[in-house]
């Protein structure tokens, strides 16, 4: 696996060309969702470095690389973070979905339980 490969970049979503154009409100939700994802990963010790410091805000250049995640973090990403993103994509209540830490905590608990068995 290439360590410098980017697996999530905010600009992939916020810089998309669309009709009608993306609203500033939509972009702000994307920034906050990325911040929540990073906060969760960092709080669980799943990162190899600080991706965003405590009060740092995400922008279009904010990203997560393979090398930013621990081995466990990389294993959790597809079964946890991607599932959270899928839940957001399907949700009619976007604000609620990006702040649904109960969902991602449950996914993390399931991941830890499977890993332990």
Helices and strands as residue ranges (DSSP letters): E 6-9, H 11-14, H 24-43, E 63-65, G 66-68, H 71-76, I 77-81, H 82-90, H 94-98, H 101-116
